[in-house]
């Protein structure tokens, strides 16, 4: 299910657009993914989350 509302990570404003009107950067889905104890791919989600945070710290 795709959510309609999105958030800009820079200015923290909510919008329905794919790009922020103020910052002109890509917006993200503010809703967390569904959680399941039987998730086979949790290892990959965690690695992806850590890769995203390490890339943003370098910039």
Secondary structure, DSSP 8 states (H G I E B T S, - for coil): ---S-EE-TTT--EESSSB-TTT-SB-B--S-----TT-TTHHHHHHHHHHHHHHHHH-
